[in-house]
Amino acid sequence: MKRIIFFVILSVFAVNIQAQSVQSQNTPDPRAAAYKSLKIVFQLTSADTVIHQTLMSQLKNYFSVTPDLKVEVVCHGGGLNMLLKNSSVVQKEIKAYADKGVDFVACEFAMKKRNVGKDQLIDGAGTVISGVLEIAKKQQDGWSYIKL
């Protein structure tokens, strides 16, 4: 009888712990409110696919904290490779983030220099006339700047 009571108490305790764990996972961190209105422009100039994959991982983290984050990724130089159908290793992720409102843009000057047409860009990618001027304009409009 004592064993049955012990197992019942143990079971109730385990269920209570599990319920608290699930509740804490679904409760937003109150500190996240500080990030609510952030706008970030990333400058990507690296052809390194590890950096491209790291950016996707970072975006996942950022959006888990603040789903309404505004993000634009400006690619030029080697970073243009991330947006090309024949070289991107993160096409699926870019499409998913583009669907969430993240802008992935290629510099048209870099495209022209490398003889890249708009038809060579992956789904979800756009273009801007000048990557550097786009970044400067975003900063002027209050966006934070991160270089990758």
N, CA, C and O of each residue as an XYZ file, in Angstrom:
592
protein
N       0.819     -1.193      0.000
C       0.000      0.000      0.000
C       0.864      1.259      0.000
O       0.585      2.229     -0.704
N       1.933      1.212      0.819
C       2.836      2.363      0.874
C       3.493      2.603     -0.488
O       3.716      3.744     -0.893
N       3.794      1.515     -1.177
C       4.403      1.643     -2.506
C       3.440      2.306     -3.486
O       3.853      3.147     -4.284
N       2.184      1.943     -3.435
C       1.189      2.534     -4.331
C       1.062      4.025     -4.057
O       1.039      4.826     -4.991
N       0.982      4.402     -2.800
C       0.882      5.828     -2.444
C       2.143      6.569     -2.905
O       2.068      7.684     -3.421
N       3.289      5.935     -2.710
C       4.553      6.545     -3.132
C       4.550      6.780     -4.642
O       4.930      7.860     -5.093
N       4.128      5.788     -5.432
C       4.113      5.925     -6.890
C       3.086      6.957     -7.353
O       3.318      7.664     -8.334
N       1.967      7.049     -6.662
C       0.955      8.060     -7.000
C       1.521      9.457     -6.763
O       1.384     10.342     -7.608
N       2.153      9.648     -5.617
C       2.751     10.951     -5.301
C       3.866     11.272     -6.291
O       3.969     12.402     -6.767
N       4.684     10.299     -6.595
C       5.770     10.492     -7.552
C       5.223     10.852     -8.933
O       5.769     11.725     -9.607
N       4.154     10.186     -9.354
C       3.534     10.460    -10.652
C       2.969     11.876    -10.702
O       3.165     12.590    -11.685
N       2.271     12.282     -9.649
C       1.719     13.638     -9.589
C       2.845     14.667     -9.649
O       2.734     15.677    -10.344
N       3.904     14.411     -8.934
C       5.066     15.314     -8.934
C       5.680     15.412    -10.334
O       6.002     16.509    -10.791
N       5.842     14.283    -11.012
C       6.438     14.265    -12.356
C       5.563     15.019    -13.349
O       6.074     15.782    -14.169
N       4.249     14.815    -13.286
C       3.326     15.518    -14.182
C       3.390     17.013    -13.929
O       3.372     17.797    -14.878
N       3.465     17.426    -12.672
C       3.549     18.838    -12.320
C       4.832     19.459    -12.880
O       4.794     20.561    -13.427
N       5.949     18.776    -12.751
C       7.224     19.269    -13.278
C       7.145     19.408    -14.792
O       7.591     20.414    -15.343
N       6.585     18.413    -15.470
C       6.466     18.459    -16.922
C       5.564     19.613    -17.358
O       5.880     20.296    -18.333
N       4.475     19.843    -16.677
C       3.560     20.940    -17.004
C       4.248     22.285    -16.841
O       4.059     23.181    -17.663
N       5.043     22.436    -15.791
C       5.779     23.687    -15.587
C       6.803     23.896    -16.694
O       7.002     25.020    -17.154
N       7.448     22.821    -17.120
C       8.439     22.907    -18.186
C       7.792     23.350    -19.491
O       8.329     24.220    -20.177
N       6.649     22.771    -19.847
C       5.932     23.141    -21.062
C       5.474     24.588    -20.979
O       5.579     25.326    -21.958
N       4.969     25.003    -19.825
C       4.506     26.376    -19.654
C       5.654     27.359    -19.816
O       5.482     28.400    -20.450
N       6.829     27.054    -19.256
C       7.960     27.980    -19.359
C       8.469     28.070    -20.790
O       8.993     29.111    -21.185
N       8.328     26.998    -21.585
C       8.751     27.033    -22.979
C       7.813     27.897    -23.814
O       8.253     28.491    -24.799
N       6.555     27.985    -23.456
C       5.575     28.743    -24.218
C       5.429     30.183    -23.746
O       4.751     30.978    -24.397
N       6.050     30.531    -22.631
C       5.957     31.878    -22.095
C       7.073     32.723    -22.686
O       8.245     32.389    -22.512
N       6.742     33.817    -23.385
C       7.796     34.647    -23.969
C       8.645     35.304    -22.890
O       8.156     35.659    -21.817
N       9.887     35.450    -23.190
C      10.820     36.107    -22.280
C      10.463     37.593    -22.230
O      10.441     38.246    -23.274
N      10.184     38.142    -21.055
C       9.790     39.557    -20.962
C      10.874     40.505    -21.466
O      10.577     41.643    -21.830
N      12.115     40.056    -21.493
C      13.201     40.914    -22.006
C      13.103     41.138    -23.507
O      13.677     42.095    -24.027
N      12.378     40.261    -24.215
C      12.266     40.355    -25.664
C      11.549     41.622    -26.108
O      11.740     42.072    -27.238
N      10.734     42.198    -25.248
C      10.002     43.420    -25.595
C      10.953     44.553    -25.982
O      10.579     45.434    -26.757
N      12.165     44.540    -25.457
C      13.149     45.579    -25.769
C      13.584     45.541    -27.240
O      14.110     46.528    -27.754
N      13.371     44.420    -27.909
C      13.819     44.256    -29.298
C      12.690     44.435    -30.311
O      12.894     44.241    -31.510
N      11.519     44.799    -29.843
C      10.311     44.800    -30.671
C      10.425     45.598    -31.975
O       9.975     45.112    -33.013
N      10.988     46.756    -31.962
C      10.959     47.607    -33.160
C      12.304     47.675    -33.892
O      12.565     48.632    -34.621
N      13.143     46.678    -33.701
C      14.455     46.704    -34.354
C      14.353     46.466    -35.859
O      13.500     45.721    -36.341
N      15.260     47.131    -36.583
C      15.413     46.943    -38.021
C      16.910     46.748    -38.251
O      17.716     47.585    -37.846
N      17.280     45.650    -38.898
C      18.691     45.335    -39.088
C      18.973     45.117    -40.565
O      18.247     44.395    -41.248
N      20.040     45.754    -41.053
C      20.522     45.496    -42.406
C      21.878     44.804    -42.286
O      22.798     45.309    -41.643
N      21.977     43.641    -42.918
C      23.215     42.874    -42.933
C      23.924     43.109    -44.261
O      23.293     43.111    -45.319
N      25.233     43.306    -44.200
C      26.048     43.390    -45.404
C      26.813     42.073    -45.520
O      27.629     41.746    -44.658
N      26.548     41.328    -46.575
C      27.210     40.044    -46.788
C      28.138     40.153    -47.993
O      27.690     40.361    -49.121
N      29.433     40.009    -47.741
C      30.420     40.097    -48.818
C      31.237     38.817    -48.964
O      32.117     38.741    -49.821
N      30.960     37.827    -48.147
C      31.747     36.597    -48.141
C      31.096     35.504    -48.982
O      29.879     35.324    -48.957
N      31.925     34.781    -49.722
C      31.463     33.626    -50.488
C      31.478     32.352    -49.641
O      31.066     31.291    -50.110
N      31.945     32.451    -48.414
C      32.073     31.297    -47.530
C      30.691     30.749    -47.165
O      29.897     31.439    -46.525
N      30.406     29.516    -47.571
C      29.082     28.937    -47.327
C      28.825     28.681    -45.848
O      27.669     28.604    -45.432
N      29.870     28.548    -45.053
C      29.688     28.396    -43.606
C      29.084     29.683    -43.036
O      28.231     29.630    -42.150
N      29.517     30.815    -43.535
C      28.948     32.098    -43.095
C      27.492     32.200    -43.543
O      26.655     32.711    -42.798
N      27.180     31.727    -44.733
C      25.794     31.758    -45.215
C      24.902     30.917    -44.306
O      23.804     31.338    -43.942
N      25.377     29.734    -43.943
C      24.610     28.861    -43.057
C      24.496     29.458    -41.650
O      23.461     29.330    -40.997
N      25.562     30.104    -41.195
C      25.536     30.753    -39.883
C      24.513     31.882    -39.863
O      23.804     32.060    -38.873
N      24.435     32.637    -40.938
C      23.436     33.706    -41.022
C      22.032     33.134    -40.883
O      21.206     33.707    -40.171
N      21.745     32.032    -41.538
C      20.413     31.418    -41.439
C      20.128     30.986    -40.003
O      19.010     31.141    -39.511
N      21.137     30.449    -39.342
C      20.990     30.044    -37.943
C      20.740     31.256    -37.048
O      19.912     31.205    -36.139
N      21.458     32.337    -37.310
C      21.258     33.561    -36.535
C      19.850     34.109    -36.744
O      19.201     34.530    -35.786
N      19.375     34.108    -37.981
C      18.022     34.593    -38.250
C      16.989     33.770    -37.487
O      16.026     34.315    -36.948
N      17.192     32.470    -37.446
C      16.282     31.606    -36.689
C      16.240     32.037    -35.225
O      15.166     32.141    -34.634
N      17.408     32.287    -34.647
C      17.479     32.730    -33.252
C      16.780     34.075    -33.061
O      15.988     34.240    -32.133
N      17.071     35.025    -33.932
C      16.504     36.369    -33.792
C      14.983     36.337    -33.882
O      14.297     36.965    -33.074
N      14.451     35.602    -34.869
C      13.006     35.547    -35.046
C      12.314     34.770    -33.927
O      11.122     34.963    -33.690
N      13.044     33.900    -33.240
C      12.444     33.205    -32.099
C      12.239     34.162    -30.934
O      11.374     33.932    -30.088
N      13.015     35.220    -30.881
C      12.897     36.220    -29.816
C      11.906     37.310    -30.210
O      11.069     37.711    -29.401
N      11.996     37.782    -31.429
C      11.144     38.883    -31.876
C      10.655     38.621    -33.303
O      11.326     38.991    -34.266
N       9.498     37.989    -33.437
C       8.976     37.595    -34.753
C       8.703     38.762    -35.702
O       8.617     38.554    -36.912
N       8.565     39.970    -35.186
C       8.266     41.113    -36.057
C       9.519     41.895    -36.453
O       9.414     43.029    -36.923
N      10.684     41.312    -36.272
C      11.948     41.939    -36.633
C      11.979     42.259    -38.126
O      11.544     41.449    -38.945
N      12.491     43.433    -38.478
C      12.666     43.823    -39.879
C      14.119     43.552    -40.250
O      15.034     44.015    -39.569
N      14.331     42.800    -41.333
C      15.677     42.415    -41.741
C      15.827     42.561    -43.248
O      14.933     42.211    -44.019
N      16.980     43.086    -43.647
C      17.376     43.074    -45.058
C      18.812     42.589    -45.113
O      19.659     43.034    -44.339
N      19.081     41.669    -46.036
C      20.426     41.150    -46.249
C      20.881     41.635    -47.622
O      20.309     41.255    -48.644
N      21.915     42.477    -47.637
C      22.443     43.047    -48.870
C      23.698     42.262    -49.253
O      24.670     42.222    -48.499
N      23.662     41.638    -50.434
C      24.756     40.782    -50.882
C      25.493     41.422    -52.057
O      24.888     41.809    -53.057
N      26.798     41.521    -51.912
C      27.633     41.950    -53.035
C      29.007     41.321    -52.867
O      29.284     40.687    -51.849
N      29.863     41.496    -53.860
C      31.143     40.797    -53.825
C      30.881     39.308    -53.766
O      29.987     38.807    -54.448
N      31.655     38.587    -52.954
C      31.486     37.147    -52.806
C      30.151     36.752    -52.214
O      29.683     35.631    -52.416
N      29.532     37.672    -51.479
C      28.233     37.394    -50.871
C      27.132     37.146    -51.887
O      26.101     36.551    -51.574
N      27.367     37.613    -53.113
C      26.399     37.397    -54.182
C      26.154     35.896    -54.402
O      25.061     35.495    -54.803
N      27.167     35.082    -54.140
C      27.029     33.622    -54.330
C      25.861     33.045    -53.538
O      25.246     32.073    -53.975
N      25.545     33.625    -52.384
C      24.460     33.101    -51.568
C      23.115     33.212    -52.283
O      22.184     32.467    -51.977
N      23.012     34.138    -53.231
C      21.743     34.365    -53.912
C      21.675     33.760    -55.312
O      20.689     33.947    -56.024
N      22.718     33.037    -55.705
C      22.758     32.455    -57.047
C      22.280     31.006    -57.034
O      22.674     30.214    -56.177
N      21.424     30.675    -57.999
C      20.867     29.331    -58.096
C      21.954     28.259    -58.138
O      21.792     27.194    -57.542
N      23.040     28.522    -58.822
C      24.062     27.490    -59.019
C      25.082     27.392    -57.890
O      25.957     26.527    -57.933
N      24.991     28.268    -56.869
C      25.997     28.205    -55.803
C      25.438     28.315    -54.388
O      26.171     28.076    -53.428
N      24.189     28.662    -54.233
C      23.625     28.846    -52.896
C      23.386     27.506    -52.211
O      22.823     26.582    -52.798
N      23.823     27.420    -50.965
C      23.575     26.217    -50.155
C      22.420     26.447    -49.172
O      22.093     25.569    -48.374
N      21.814     27.622    -49.236
C      20.736     27.969    -48.294
C      19.478     28.451    -49.019
O      18.735     29.281    -48.495
N      19.246     27.938    -50.199
C      18.092     28.383    -50.991
C      16.769     28.183    -50.268
O      15.924     29.079    -50.251
N      16.588     27.019    -49.676
C      15.327     26.708    -48.992
C      15.100     27.672    -47.826
O      13.986     28.158    -47.629
N      16.150     27.948    -47.058
C      16.040     28.849    -45.914
C      15.740     30.276    -46.365
O      14.932     30.972    -45.751
N      16.397     30.703    -47.439
C      16.151     32.057    -47.952
C      14.695     32.203    -48.373
O      14.052     33.204    -48.058
N      14.183     31.224    -49.071
C      12.776     31.270    -49.502
C      11.850     31.361    -48.289
O      10.892     32.134    -48.291
N      12.142     30.567    -47.253
C      11.297     30.582    -46.049
C      11.353     31.936    -45.354
O      10.319     32.452    -44.931
N      12.538     32.517    -45.229
C      12.655     33.822    -44.573
C      12.094     34.938    -45.450
O      11.524     35.900    -44.935
N      12.249     34.820    -46.753
C      11.654     35.817    -47.656
C      10.138     35.808    -47.508
O       9.497     36.858    -47.545
N       9.572     34.617    -47.338
C       8.126     34.510    -47.129
C       7.696     35.161    -45.817
O       6.541     35.560    -45.673
N       8.624     35.273    -44.855
C       8.346     35.928    -43.569
C       8.625     37.428    -43.613
O       8.445     38.123    -42.613
N       9.066     37.932    -44.774
C       9.290     39.367    -44.908
C      10.740     39.806    -44.907
O      11.012     41.004    -44.992
N      11.684     38.874    -44.815
C      13.094     39.248    -44.887
C      13.434     39.532    -46.347
O      13.098     38.752    -47.238
N      14.103     40.660    -46.580
C      14.531     41.017    -47.931
C      15.967     40.565    -48.143
O      16.863     40.940    -47.387
N      16.181     39.759    -49.176
C      17.509     39.349    -49.602
C      17.731     40.024    -50.949
O      17.020     39.744    -51.914
N      18.718     40.912    -51.011
C      18.917     41.668    -52.242
C      20.362     41.573    -52.726
O      21.310     41.533    -51.942
N      20.486     41.540    -54.038
C      21.791     41.512    -54.694
C      22.090     42.891    -55.266
O      21.200     43.577    -55.767
N      23.341     43.279    -55.183
C      23.799     44.545    -55.754
C      23.899     44.405    -57.276
O      24.596     43.525    -57.780
N      23.209     45.267    -57.989
C      23.226     45.201    -59.451
C      24.601     45.547    -60.021
O      24.967     45.045    -61.083
N      25.364     46.392    -59.337
C      26.730     46.668    -59.795
C      27.582     45.397    -59.728
O      28.336     45.102    -60.655
N      27.458     44.652    -58.632
C      28.202     43.388    -58.484
C      27.732     42.370    -59.518
O      28.535     41.619    -60.072
N      26.432     42.353    -59.771
C      25.896     41.425    -60.765
C      26.457     41.739    -62.149
O      26.848     40.841    -62.895
N      26.489     43.017    -62.474
C      27.002     43.429    -63.783
C      28.483     43.069    -63.914
O      28.923     42.575    -64.952
N      29.242     43.324    -62.851
C      30.684     43.033    -62.872
C      30.940     41.537    -63.082
O      31.909     41.152    -63.737
N      30.062     40.699    -62.519
C      30.244     39.247    -62.616
C      29.401     38.628    -63.728
O      29.341     37.405    -63.857
N      28.757     39.464    -64.523
C      27.951     38.992    -65.646
C      26.817     38.069    -65.191
O      26.586     37.020    -65.793
N      26.116     38.463    -64.132
C      25.021     37.686    -63.557
C      23.702     38.370    -63.906
O      23.522     39.563    -63.662
N      22.786     37.593    -64.480
C      21.459     38.115    -64.794
C      20.481     37.859    -63.660
O      20.707     36.985    -62.823
N      19.398     38.620    -63.633
C      18.383     38.445    -62.587
C      17.782     37.047    -62.615
O      17.333     36.545    -61.584
N      17.769     36.416    -63.785
C      17.226     35.062    -63.895
C      18.100     34.013    -63.191
O      17.670     32.876    -62.998
N      19.313     34.393    -62.813
C      20.216     33.485    -62.115
C      20.052     33.556    -60.597
O      20.652     32.772    -59.862
N      19.234     34.504    -60.136
C      18.998     34.635    -58.698
C      17.968     33.614    -58.234
O      17.058     33.244    -58.976
N      18.129     33.169    -56.996
C      17.197     32.202    -56.424
C      15.846     32.857    -56.147
O      15.733     34.082    -56.097
N      14.828     32.021    -55.970
C      13.498     32.516    -55.598
C      13.590     33.221    -54.244
O      14.226     32.725    -53.314
N      12.958     34.365    -54.153
C      12.957     35.122    -52.899
C      13.986     36.229    -52.869
O      13.992     37.040    -51.942
N      14.870     36.282    -53.877
C      15.898     37.322    -53.912
C      15.465     38.470    -54.821
O      14.809     38.270    -55.844
N      15.855     39.680    -54.413
C      15.598     40.855    -55.220
C      16.912     41.547    -55.540
O      17.988     40.999    -55.302
N      16.819     42.745    -56.077
C      18.025     43.500    -56.410
C      17.892     44.944    -55.938
O      16.791     45.456    -55.734
N      19.038     45.578    -55.772
C      19.126     47.020    -55.536
C      20.200     47.552    -56.468
O      21.101     46.817    -56.872
N      20.105     48.829    -56.808
C      21.077     49.417    -57.729
C      22.491     49.290    -57.182
O      23.402     48.845    -57.881
N      22.663     49.685    -55.924
C      23.978     49.665    -55.284
C      23.847     49.126    -53.874
O      23.061     49.639    -53.078
N      24.611     48.097    -53.563
C      24.571     47.526    -52.226
C      24.996     48.514    -51.159
O      24.340     48.630    -50.123
N      26.082     49.223    -51.398
C      26.595     50.167    -50.410
C      25.621     51.327    -50.210
O      25.376     51.744    -49.077
N      25.069     51.846    -51.296
C      24.105     52.939    -51.159
C      22.833     52.468    -50.449
O      22.234     53.231    -49.692
N      22.417     51.223    -50.684
C      21.249     50.664    -49.989
C      21.499     50.618    -48.484
O      20.628     50.973    -47.689
N      22.690     50.180    -48.105
C      23.043     50.099    -46.687
C      23.081     51.497    -46.069
O      22.576     51.706    -44.966
N      23.679     52.449    -46.779
C      23.748     53.822    -46.273
C      22.352     54.405    -46.081
O      22.094     55.089    -45.091
N      21.453     54.138    -47.020
C      20.080     54.638    -46.919
C      19.358     54.004    -45.737
O      18.634     54.682    -45.008
N      19.557     52.708    -45.551
C      18.933     52.032    -44.414
C      19.421     52.632    -43.096
O      18.628     52.867    -42.184
N      20.730     52.879    -43.002
C      21.273     53.481    -41.785
C      20.691     54.876    -41.570
O      20.362     55.250    -40.445
N      20.569     55.625    -42.628
C      19.983     56.965    -42.535
C      18.531     56.879    -42.035
O      18.045     57.784    -41.356
N      17.855     55.788    -42.380
C      16.460     55.584    -41.969
C      16.332     54.912    -40.599
O      15.231     54.542    -40.190
N      17.459     54.753    -39.890
C      17.416     54.231    -38.526
C      17.658     52.736    -38.380
O      17.469     52.192    -37.292
N      18.068     52.063    -39.440
C      18.360     50.643    -39.367
C      19.743     50.431    -38.750
O      20.657     51.224    -38.973
N      19.887     49.366    -37.982
C      21.194     48.979    -37.441
C      21.948     48.199    -38.503
O      21.343     47.498    -39.314
N      23.274     48.322    -38.498
C      24.121     47.725    -39.529
C      25.000     46.636    -38.946
O      25.662     46.836    -37.927
N      25.004     45.481    -39.598
C      25.862     44.363    -39.208
C      26.589     43.881    -40.458
O      25.959     43.598    -41.477
N      27.910     43.789    -40.381
C      28.703     43.265    -41.498
C      29.070     41.829    -41.225
O      29.541     41.489    -40.140
N      28.851     40.982    -42.224
C      29.216     39.563    -42.130
C      30.398     39.279    -43.020
O      30.862     38.141    -43.085
